[in-house]
Amino acid sequence: MDLVARIAQQFNDSAQTKLAALEFMAAPIAAAIETMTHCLMANGKILACGNGGSAADAQHFAAELLNRFEMERPPLAAMALTTDTSTLTSIANDYAYDQVFSKQVRALGQPGDVLLAISTSGNSPNVIEAIHAAREREMRVVALTGKGGGRMTGLLGPDDVHLCVPADRTARIQEVHLLTLHCLCDGIDCLLLGVEE
């Protein structure tokens, strides 16, 4: 096996997937930036959730907003619903794993807040339940998916934003998700700080 050639193929595949996604995702990403910035400027917060690698992405995004991304600015209200093991395990044990995010959304979400719902397949039951809870709490949803968006596509309303990576391979979708999250952070900072370039 030629490992160097295989690594080169991974890099090439990732780059091609990202470039192909740009055409489909640039406008929705801009809409998500505006949605999130409006929420934050109105003293709202962003709640993020996902499973596995998507849980890590939710935490990464919340950390970039709460602390900082690339520019100095005041902390922004963002929270990953994936980090409190006592909450997660008590809900999963006492009720069902499908409710680990939705119960948190119902407790913490307020009208005008935004739920960042991350699922590479768009079919994660607990993320879908979180979207239902966000709807009950009059929150807007930014869905970050791939593989055509799965069941989450049909749950989104006209005020929600769907960021669907046009790819089927989970690793490639996750790589575009990370780039998308960095675009969101950068765009939010630019709108809040008035950066022109």
C-alpha positions as CSV (number, residue, x, y, z in Angstrom):
1,M,0.0,0.0,0.0
2,D,1.3,3.5,-0.9
3,L,0.3,5.5,2.1
4,V,1.6,8.8,0.7
5,A,-0.6,8.3,-2.4
6,R,-3.6,7.5,-0.2
7,I,-3.0,10.5,2.0
8,A,-2.7,12.7,-1.1
9,Q,-6.1,11.3,-2.3
10,Q,-7.7,12.2,1.1
11,F,-6.4,15.8,0.7
12,N,-7.6,16.0,-2.9
13,D,-11.0,14.6,-2.1
14,S,-11.4,17.0,0.8
15,A,-10.4,20.0,-1.3
16,Q,-12.7,19.0,-4.1
17,T,-15.7,18.5,-1.8
18,K,-15.1,21.9,-0.2
19,L,-14.9,23.6,-3.6
20,A,-18.0,21.9,-4.8
21,A,-19.9,22.8,-1.6
22,L,-19.1,26.5,-2.0
23,E,-21.6,27.0,-4.9
24,F,-24.5,25.4,-2.9
25,M,-23.6,26.7,0.6
26,A,-22.3,30.3,0.4
27,A,-25.7,32.0,0.3
28,P,-27.2,29.8,3.1
29,I,-24.1,30.3,5.2
30,A,-24.5,34.1,4.8
31,A,-28.2,33.8,5.8
32,A,-27.2,31.7,8.9
33,I,-24.6,34.4,9.8
34,E,-27.3,37.1,9.7
35,T,-29.8,34.9,11.7
36,M,-27.2,34.3,14.4
37,T,-25.9,37.8,14.5
38,H,-29.5,39.2,14.8
39,C,-30.1,36.7,17.7
40,L,-27.0,37.8,19.5
41,M,-27.6,41.5,19.1
42,A,-31.1,41.0,20.6
43,N,-29.5,39.5,23.7
44,G,-30.3,35.9,22.6
45,K,-28.2,32.9,22.6
46,I,-27.2,30.0,20.4
47,L,-27.6,26.4,21.6
48,A,-25.7,23.8,19.6
49,C,-26.1,20.0,19.6
50,G,-25.0,16.9,17.7
51,N,-23.6,13.4,18.3
52,G,-20.1,12.1,18.0
53,G,-18.0,14.3,15.7
54,S,-21.0,16.6,15.5
55,A,-20.9,16.9,19.3
56,A,-17.3,18.0,19.1
57,D,-18.3,20.5,16.4
58,A,-21.0,21.9,18.6
59,Q,-18.5,22.4,21.4
60,H,-15.9,23.9,19.1
61,F,-18.5,26.4,17.8
62,A,-19.7,27.4,21.2
63,A,-16.1,27.8,22.4
64,E,-15.2,30.1,19.5
65,L,-18.2,32.3,20.2
66,L,-18.0,32.3,24.0
67,N,-14.3,33.0,24.1
68,R,-13.2,34.4,20.7
69,F,-12.5,33.3,17.1
70,E,-9.8,35.4,15.4
71,M,-10.7,39.0,16.5
72,E,-10.8,40.4,20.0
73,R,-14.4,41.1,21.1
74,P,-16.7,40.6,24.1
75,P,-17.9,37.0,24.7
76,L,-21.0,35.9,22.9
77,A,-23.8,33.8,24.3
78,A,-23.4,30.2,23.0
79,M,-23.7,26.8,24.7
80,A,-23.1,23.3,23.5
81,L,-25.8,20.9,24.9
82,T,-23.3,18.0,24.6
83,T,-21.0,18.8,27.6
84,D,-22.9,18.2,30.8
85,T,-22.5,14.4,31.5
86,S,-24.7,14.5,34.5
87,T,-27.6,16.1,32.6
88,L,-27.0,13.8,29.5
89,T,-26.9,10.6,31.5
90,S,-29.8,11.4,33.8
91,I,-32.1,12.2,30.9
92,A,-30.9,9.1,28.9
93,N,-31.4,6.9,32.0
94,D,-34.7,8.3,33.3
95,Y,-36.3,9.0,30.0
96,A,-34.6,8.2,26.6
97,Y,-31.5,9.2,24.7
98,D,-33.7,10.8,22.1
99,Q,-34.5,13.5,24.7
100,V,-31.0,14.5,25.9
101,F,-31.1,17.7,23.8
102,S,-34.8,18.5,23.6
103,K,-35.2,18.7,27.4
104,Q,-32.3,21.1,27.6
105,V,-33.8,23.2,24.7
106,R,-37.1,23.4,26.6
107,A,-35.4,24.5,29.8
108,L,-32.8,26.9,28.4
109,G,-34.2,28.1,25.0
110,Q,-36.1,31.4,24.8
111,P,-38.1,32.9,21.9
112,G,-35.6,34.5,19.5
113,D,-32.7,32.1,20.4
114,V,-31.1,29.9,17.7
115,L,-30.6,26.2,17.7
116,L,-27.6,24.9,15.7
117,A,-28.6,21.4,15.0
118,I,-25.8,19.3,13.6
119,S,-26.2,15.8,12.0
120,T,-24.2,14.5,9.0
121,S,-27.1,12.3,8.0
122,G,-29.9,14.6,9.0
123,N,-31.6,11.7,10.7
124,S,-30.3,11.8,14.3
125,P,-33.4,11.2,16.5
126,N,-32.2,13.3,19.4
127,V,-31.3,16.2,17.1
128,I,-34.7,15.9,15.5
129,E,-36.3,16.1,18.9
130,A,-34.3,19.2,19.7
131,I,-35.7,20.8,16.5
132,H,-39.2,20.0,17.7
133,A,-38.4,21.6,21.1
134,A,-36.9,24.6,19.4
135,R,-40.1,25.1,17.5
136,E,-42.1,24.9,20.7
137,R,-39.8,27.6,22.3
138,E,-40.2,29.9,19.2
139,M,-36.5,29.6,18.3
140,R,-35.1,29.6,14.9
141,V,-33.1,26.6,13.6
142,V,-29.8,26.5,11.7
143,A,-29.5,22.9,10.5
144,L,-26.0,21.6,9.5
145,T,-26.3,18.4,7.6
146,G,-25.2,16.3,4.6
147,K,-26.4,13.3,2.5
148,G,-29.4,15.3,1.3
149,G,-30.5,16.5,4.7
150,G,-32.4,13.4,5.8
151,R,-35.6,13.8,7.9
152,M,-34.4,17.2,9.2
153,T,-35.1,18.8,5.9
154,G,-38.9,18.4,6.3
155,L,-38.8,19.9,9.8
156,L,-37.4,23.3,8.8
157,G,-39.6,26.3,8.4
158,P,-39.3,29.4,6.2
159,D,-37.4,31.3,8.9
160,D,-34.9,28.5,9.4
161,V,-31.6,27.9,7.5
162,H,-30.5,24.6,6.1
163,L,-26.7,24.2,5.5
164,C,-26.6,20.9,3.6
165,V,-23.2,19.7,2.4
166,P,-23.7,18.1,-1.1
167,A,-21.8,14.9,-0.2
168,D,-22.4,11.4,1.0
169,R,-19.2,10.5,2.7
170,T,-19.3,11.3,6.5
171,A,-15.6,12.3,6.7
172,R,-16.0,14.8,3.9
173,I,-19.2,16.2,5.3
174,Q,-17.6,16.7,8.7
175,E,-14.7,18.5,7.1
176,V,-17.0,20.9,5.3
177,H,-19.0,21.3,8.6
178,L,-15.8,22.5,10.3
179,L,-15.1,25.0,7.6
180,T,-18.7,26.1,7.7
181,L,-18.5,26.7,11.4
182,H,-15.4,28.8,10.9
183,C,-17.2,30.8,8.3
184,L,-20.1,31.4,10.7
185,C,-17.7,32.6,13.4
186,D,-15.9,34.9,11.0
187,G,-19.1,36.3,9.6
188,I,-20.6,36.9,13.0
189,D,-17.5,38.8,14.1
190,C,-17.4,40.9,11.0
191,L,-21.0,41.9,11.3
192,L,-20.7,42.7,15.0
193,L,-17.4,44.6,14.7
194,G,-18.2,46.3,11.5
195,V,-15.3,44.8,9.5
196,E,-15.6,45.7,5.8
197,E,-13.1,43.2,4.2
